[in-house]
Amino acid sequence: MDFKTLLLSKKSRVDEELKKYFIAKNGFQKTIFEAMAYSINAGGKRLRPVLMIEVCDMLGGKIDDVMPFACAIEMIHTYSLIHDDLPAMDNDDYRRGKLTNHKVFGEGIAILAGDGLLNLAFETMIKKIIDGKIDKDKGIQAMFEIAKAAGVEGMIGGQVVDLESEGKEIDKETLEFIHLKKTTALIEASIKAGAIIGGANEQEYGALSEYGRNIGLAFQIVDDILDVVGDEKKLGKKVGSDFNNDKSTYVSLFGVDKSKKIAKDLINRSINVLEIFGEKADFLRELSRFLEVRDY
């Protein structure tokens, strides 16, 4: 089985788990369930949950223990995309090849769908902890890392600086801050949560955190590149949105070729820090290589 096929099989498992949380419901508020399900079931790479599950499994943890946290982080990621696409943010019409949430349900419901996904994510993690089916200390620590990465010290903080930087010339340090917070933080948190639930020791946790930081930043740089040279059909959204929104990116600061080199260096670093895990980390190594050459 080639790596892309393997990755799709792992993605499918996450898709099936997520569907359990979004069974059609009737009642006065049924529209919000439909709006939440619309975006969560629209597809996507499921990178964050797959990373969390694979790290936990590599360390000898139980997949049943980590799965609710993996689903929760995908809910948080999807909520952020719904809000990112709104007219007040990036004003996008398409996401993953489908009309964005606000184009289908209206802006008000889209905002509430994002809010609903964020709250459901924490309900899902807390339920796993209070049910007593996971070590409580590990569960709470994993949830803390996810919450911190999603909040003002992570993703939201990065989004604020991203919005404030539109139409301005910014330096490399500011751009790196945006990318590290807006995108990398949640990817790194996926790995940290998987490591915590999997029982990583201090050395393993440090190496995996560094791995997450490197691939997270590389992932966003490749996104910057694809926004310029990517195929709209494969991406499922329009290219050139960064330019149209007057955003600074690695491509606008360094050009395509140098941006590719920076991403490659980060990928190589991510692979190098996995040495302590030996063959057990082969999936993570292959995932790093895949993220460098992905076209969607």
Disulfide bonds with the S-S distance in Angstrom:
none
